[in-house]
Amino acid sequence: MLSILYDLPTISSAHEPTVTNIHKFTEVFIDYATPGRYFVELFPWMKYIPSSVAKWKREAEEGYKYYSKLFEDMFREVEHRIVMFFFPLFIVLRNSYSFIRGAESRRRTFEFLCVVDSRTEE
């Protein structure tokens, strides 16, 4: 699945850092998603307690930062490779479009000048 989504090499061992991180993420996610695990579900006012006082909130924020960075870094790597692959094509297409558009503009200018020139001859 990781090679399909993030173009990572095929997994050769269950102890690779990426596999370990994903496995840890699923464990943490299941722990956070367990109904009734945290009192904040029963007492919604607890979400206003500062992170410095609420250990569960501090852990959730740290986990969010860590795992967001983990997945975003994998995504950014794929995004970078896609951009670097298509960038030369984009430059060629942009320049071709500019050239064609420029040719159209030059043709219109020429036609306009011919019309103006024909009016001045009268």
C-alpha positions as CSV (number, residue, x, y, z in Angstrom):
1,M,0.0,0.0,0.0
2,L,2.8,2.4,0.8
3,S,4.5,1.8,-2.5
4,I,1.2,2.6,-4.3
5,L,0.4,5.8,-2.3
6,Y,3.8,7.2,-1.6
7,D,5.9,5.4,-4.2
8,L,8.1,3.9,-1.6
9,P,10.3,0.8,-2.4
10,T,8.8,-2.6,-1.6
11,I,9.0,-3.5,2.1
12,S,11.7,-6.0,2.8
13,S,11.3,-6.2,6.6
14,A,8.6,-5.5,9.2
15,H,11.2,-3.6,11.2
16,E,11.7,-0.8,8.6
17,P,11.3,2.7,10.1
18,T,8.3,3.5,7.8
19,V,6.5,0.3,8.7
20,T,7.2,0.9,12.4
21,N,5.9,4.4,12.3
22,I,2.7,3.4,10.5
23,H,2.1,0.6,12.9
24,K,2.6,2.9,15.9
25,F,0.2,5.4,14.2
26,T,-2.5,2.8,14.0
27,E,-2.0,1.8,17.7
28,V,-2.2,5.4,18.8
29,F,-5.2,6.1,16.5
30,I,-7.1,3.1,17.9
31,D,-6.3,4.2,21.4
32,Y,-7.5,7.8,20.8
33,A,-10.6,6.6,19.0
34,T,-11.7,4.1,21.6
35,P,-15.1,5.3,22.9
36,G,-15.1,6.5,26.5
37,R,-11.3,6.5,26.7
38,Y,-11.1,10.1,27.6
39,F,-13.4,12.0,30.0
40,V,-13.6,14.9,27.6
41,E,-16.1,12.8,25.6
42,L,-18.3,12.8,28.7
43,F,-17.6,16.3,29.8
44,P,-17.3,18.6,26.7
45,W,-16.3,21.6,28.9
46,M,-12.9,19.9,29.5
47,K,-11.8,20.8,26.0
48,Y,-11.2,24.3,27.3
49,I,-8.7,23.2,29.8
50,P,-5.2,24.4,28.8
51,S,-2.7,21.9,27.4
52,S,-0.2,22.7,30.2
53,V,-2.7,21.2,32.7
54,A,-4.3,18.4,30.6
55,K,-1.9,15.6,29.8
56,W,-4.3,14.0,27.4
57,K,-4.6,17.2,25.4
58,R,-0.9,17.7,25.3
59,E,-0.3,14.1,24.1
60,A,-3.0,14.6,21.4
61,E,-1.5,17.8,20.1
62,E,2.0,16.3,20.1
63,G,0.8,13.2,18.3
64,Y,-1.1,15.3,15.8
65,K,2.1,17.3,15.0
66,Y,4.3,14.2,14.8
67,Y,2.0,12.1,12.6
68,S,0.9,15.1,10.4
69,K,4.6,15.7,9.7
70,L,5.2,12.0,9.0
71,F,2.5,11.7,6.4
72,E,3.0,15.2,4.9
73,D,6.7,14.5,4.4
74,M,5.9,11.3,2.5
75,F,3.3,13.2,0.4
76,R,5.6,16.2,-0.2
77,E,8.3,13.8,-1.6
78,V,5.9,12.3,-4.1
79,E,4.6,15.8,-5.0
80,H,8.2,17.0,-5.5
81,R,9.0,14.1,-7.9
82,I,5.8,14.7,-9.9
83,V,6.5,18.4,-10.2
84,M,10.1,17.7,-11.3
85,F,8.9,15.2,-13.8
86,F,6.2,17.5,-15.4
87,F,8.1,20.8,-15.0
88,P,10.0,20.6,-18.3
89,L,6.8,19.7,-20.1
90,F,5.1,22.7,-18.5
91,I,7.8,25.0,-19.7
92,V,7.6,23.7,-23.2
93,L,3.8,24.0,-23.3
94,R,3.9,27.5,-21.8
95,N,6.5,28.7,-24.3
96,S,4.5,27.1,-27.1
97,Y,1.3,28.7,-26.0
98,S,3.1,32.1,-25.7
99,F,4.6,31.7,-29.1
100,I,1.2,30.7,-30.6
101,R,-0.6,33.5,-28.7
102,G,2.2,35.9,-29.9
103,A,1.7,34.8,-33.5
104,E,-2.0,35.4,-33.2
105,S,-1.4,38.8,-31.7
106,R,1.1,39.6,-34.5
107,R,-1.5,38.5,-37.1
108,R,-4.2,40.7,-35.6
109,T,-1.8,43.7,-35.5
110,F,-0.9,43.1,-39.1
111,E,-4.6,42.9,-40.1
112,F,-5.4,46.1,-38.1
113,L,-2.5,47.9,-39.8
114,C,-3.7,46.7,-43.2
115,V,-7.2,48.0,-42.5
116,V,-5.8,51.3,-41.2
117,D,-3.6,51.6,-44.3
118,S,-6.4,50.9,-46.7
119,R,-8.5,53.6,-45.0
120,T,-5.7,56.2,-45.3
121,E,-5.4,55.4,-49.1
122,E,-9.0,56.5,-49.7
